[in-house]
Amino acid sequence: MIEKIARKRGASYIGGKVDLHEVSRILLHELHDGILGKITLDIPKMIKQESVKLEKTYPINL
């Protein structure tokens, strides 16, 4: 998959060898800029823990 991405983004050397540093830089840049869509690197457990922490810090009083 990385090889296909590298070729599509122009991150391969002459001879077809992948420039992993360059393709990694491109992917991180695209992730940061939202080009790849809405992606999170958090796992559900981390999201739940953060949610509980926020609820304790900022309780909702209805």
N, C-alpha and C positions, 0 to 999 in steps of 0.2 A: 504494500500500500504506500509506504514511504517513497519507494522508487517511482510510482505513478505520480504522486504529488510533486516530487522533485522534477520530473520531466515536464509536467504541466506548468510548473512555476519557473522553469528555467534554472533549476538548482542542481544540475548535473555537469560533470566534467566531460571533456572530449573523451569519447570511448564509452560513454554511458554510465560511468561510475557516479554514484550519488554523493553530493556534498552535504553530509549530514548537518554540519554546522549551519550552512545557509538555509537548508530546508527547515530546520528547527527554528531559526530566526524568523523566517517567513511565517510559519505556522503560529508562533507566539504573537507576532505582530497582528496577524489576521484574527486571532482569538481576542486579543486586547481591543481591537477596533470593532469587534462585533460582526466582522465579515463572515465568520463561520456560523453565525446565528447565536441564539441565546443558549450558552453552554456554561455549566457550573462545574467546578472541580470538587465541590463539596459532595460528601456522601450523605444519604438520608440521616444517618445517626448524628452527624455533625450539625445538620440543619435543625434537627429536633433539640439537640443540646443548646444551640444558640437561641432557639425559640423559647425554651424554658427559662434561660438566663434573662432574656429580655422581658418576659412576663413578670419575673420576680423584681427586676429593676424598675420597670415602668408598668405597674398594675393598671388594668383597665377597670375603672369604677363606673358601673352603669347604674 
